């Protein structure tokens, strides 16, 4: 494991994943080793390869980089990614091992290996640990290069989609001891204005869902104001009321499109049985609140607060038990 970490550290961000997989392949005598990254649509894997321009290679190209899309077909690769479990598949020329590259529930991709012989339990443990290590290598190095992001984008983004991508949390999934949180937006390449966000404190989970008026770049810019204001207030340590009021005032002051507004649900919950589950505001105005009895919920209608050009807009509040929702 130390040799793999050294290899990743000594390689450039673009070559760090290759350096780790090369070390593992050499240690286990693998015939081939590859990293397959998950497409942003959630419906395919993408094989990244470095192929010189005068060499063979099918798929999208960016210079010498080639991305080959592998749509899900219900087979072992899809099962390994969706269930986040190692799959061992016999092949005519050996054994294929597919190990999920994941961190706290975020399905980043798969580590694919072809071995000459059926892997022993100890070898599978080593592959599983390396796949987990690979997740940290990808997370650390994708900050410095567009390679991984480019590979995941099988559909070109619109400008509004690009803006919105920057508003979303770095990971769409977070598994913790007390909860699992996951969010998704569709279509991932073109929507504008719809966002979600979350942040975990020591014993409190903050999360929000926002929906800016309209579509396209205008709604993405309105969403930028709203999400930026909410994050700024949250990171200053203020409560939900102050966060909502600040976002309301900021959108009213800085929105450039007349009549711009956004609806939102803000929530804070303790990381214990009793977390709230809220619907998307502006579509189905209701919230479910967990009661003090685990596994039982009750429904209460509510209205999301609206950020608009009227700074004194009243904010609606609902609360129950451990959760408070605005």
N, C-alpha and C positions, 0 to 999 in steps of 0.2 A: 504493500500500500504506500509506503514511504517513497519508493521508486516512482510510482505513478504520480504522486503529488509533486515530486521534483521535476518530472517530465512536463507536467502541466505548467509549472512555474517558469520553467526555462524556455517554453515555447511561446510564440506570439499568440495573441487572443484568437486569431483565425485558425491556428494550428494546434491549439491546446487540446481539443477533443481528440484529434488524430493521435497526438502524443500519448494520451492515456490509453486509448484503444490499442495502439501499437504495443505498448508495454504488456497489456493483458494478453493480447494474442500471442506474443512471444513466450510468456510464462506458461500458457496452457497449450502451446503447440497448435493453435487454431489455424485453419486454412484461410479463412477470411474473417474480418471483423469490420463492422460498420455501425454507424450511428444513424438512426432514422428519426427525424424530428417530426413532431405532430403538426399537421396543417392547422391553420387558425380556424378553419371551418369545422374542425372536429370530425371530419369524415374521411380523412386520408392520412397517410404517412408520407414523408418526403425523404428520399435518399439523397444526401449531399455528397458530391464527389469533386475532386480537383482534377480536371482533365485539360491538358494543353489544347489550345485552339486548333492545332493541326491533328489532334487525336480524335478517336471515336467517342461517342457519348450522346445519348438521346436525352431530351428534356430541355427545360429552360436554361438559358445561359446568361452569365454575367462575367464576361472575361473568360477566365479559365474555370470558373465555378459552374457546375452542372447540378440542377435539381430535378430529380425524377419523381413524379407523383405516383403513389401506390394507393389507389382507392381501397377503402375497406370492403371486404367481401365476406365477412363473417368468419374468416379463417383464424389461424393461431395468432397472427400479428394483431388483429383487431381485439381478440380476446385478451392478449397480454396487456394491451394498453388500457382497455376498458376495465378489466378486473384488477389490473396492477399486480399480476402474478406471473411468475416465470413459466414459460412454455418450452417444453423439450419435444422436438419433432424429428422422427427418423427421416433421413434423406437417402437417395440412392448412393451418394458419395460420402456419407457421414451422418452427423447429427446436428440439427440446427437448434440453437438456444436463443430464445427471445426474452430478454430481461427488461422490465419497465424502468425507464429513467425518470424518477419521480422524487419530488420533495414536498412533504406536507400535503400530499394529495394532488399536487399539480402534475398532470401527466405531460411531461416535456417530450418524451419520445421513447424509443426502444434501443437497446443494445443488441445487435444481431451478430451471432457467432456461428461459424460452421466448424465443428470439431471432427476429427477422424474417428473418434470412439465415443461411446455413450458416456456423458460426464458423470463422475462419481459425486455423491452428496457434498463432499468437501469442495470440489471444483464448482458446483452450483452455488455454494455459499460465497465463494470468492467472486463469481460473476455477479451475484446479486449485490454484494457490497460495492463492487466496482461501478455497477450501474447507478447506485445511489450516489457514489462519489462523483460520477459523471454529471449528475444533476447540478451539483454545486459548481463544477467546472463550467457548465453552460451558463448558469446564472451569473457567475462572476465575470465571464468573458463576453457575454452578449452586450454588456454595457459599452464595450469598446469597438464593436464592429456591427455592420448591418448584415453580415452573412447569415446569421440564424433567422433574423426577422425576414430577410429576403426569401430564404428557403421556405418559411411558413406561409408566405403570401402567394398561394396559387391563383388567386384572383386579385387583380390590381385594385388598390384602394382609391377612393375618391378623396378630394381634399378634405371634405368634412369628416370622412372616416379616419384620415390621418390625424386630424386635430383631436378627434374623440379618443383615438387610441392612446394619446398622451394623458387623457383625463382619467383613464381606468387604472385600477391598482396594478402593481407589477405582476402579481399572481392572482388568477381568478378563483383560486381555491386555497383554503387554509384548514388543515386538520390540526386540532389541538386536543388536549386531553378532555376538555369539557364540551366541545362542539366541533362540528364540521360546517364550514361556510363555503358556498360555491355560487358563482354568478356567470352568466353568459349573455351575449348580445348577438342577434341575428337580423339581417345578414351582416357579417362581421366587416365586410369591405366597404359598405356604403352608407350605413345609418349615421345620423347626426342628431345630437341633442339628448339621447338617452344614455344615462350613465349610472354606475353604481360604485360605491366606495366602502371601505371598511378599515378599521384600525383596532388593534388589540392592545389594551393596557394590561397591567398585571392581573387585575381581576374584573375588568370591564371590557365589553365589546361594543365599539361604535360602528354603526353602519348606516348607509343612506342609499336611496334610489331617487334619481332626479330625471325629469322629463322636460326639456326646453321646448318652447313653442316652435312649431313649424318643422321644416326639414332643411337639409343642406348646410352650407357654410354659416348662414345667419344663426341657425339654431345651435350649431357647434360653438359659435362664439358666445352666445348667451349661456350655454352650458359651461364654457370656460370660466365665465364670471362667477356663476353659481358654485361650481365645484371648487374653484380657487378660493372663494370667500369662505366656504365651509371648512376646507382644510386649514386655512390660515387661522380661523377662530378656534377650531378643535386643537390645533397645535399650540395655541396660546393658553389652553387649559380652561376655556370658558364652557359654560353649560349649554344645553340644547336651546334654551330660550335665546340666549345671546347669539349663538350660531345662526339661528333662524333670522333674528332681527338684523344681524350684520349682513347676511346674504340678501335679505330683502332690500336693505339700503344700498348695497353695492350694485345690484342689478338695476335698481331705479336710477342710480347716479351715472352708471357707466355704459349701459346698453345703448348701442348706436341705432338699432332698428326700432322705430316707433311702435309702442305696444308690446314689446318683448316681455316675456314672463317665463317662469318655469314652475312646475309643481314638484313637490318632493315629499318623501317620507324620511324623517330622521329618527333614529332609534338608538338607545343605549341600554345595554342589558348586562347583568352580572353573568359571569361564566359559570353558571350552575343551572340545574333543571329549572326551567321557567323562562326561557328566552322567547321573545316575540317572533312571529313569522308574519310578514307584511306583504300585501299585494302591491303591484306597480301602481303608483298614483296616477290619477287622470284617466285610468282605464277601468278599474274596478275599485271603487272607493270603500275599501273595507280592510280591517285588520283582524288577525286572530291573536289572542293572547293566551299564553299558557297559564293555567291556574296553579295553585300551590301543589296540586296533585300531579305528579309526573305522568305524562302520556295523555292528559286530558286538557282540552282547549275550549274556550268559549269565544263567540263572535260578538264584536261590537262595531257598529258602523262608525266611520270617522271621515273627516274631510282633510286632505293634505293641505299644508300651507302653501300659499301661492306667492312667489316673488314677482312683483310687477313694478311698473313705473310709479306706483303709489307708495311712498315710503311708510305711510302709516297704516298699511293693510293689516287687518287683524289676523292673528295666527291661531289656527285651531290646534287644540291639544287633547290627547287621550292618554290615559295611563292606567296601569293595572299591575299590581304586584311588583315584580322586579324590573319591568320594562316600562319605559316612557317613550311615546311616539309623537312626533310633531309632523 
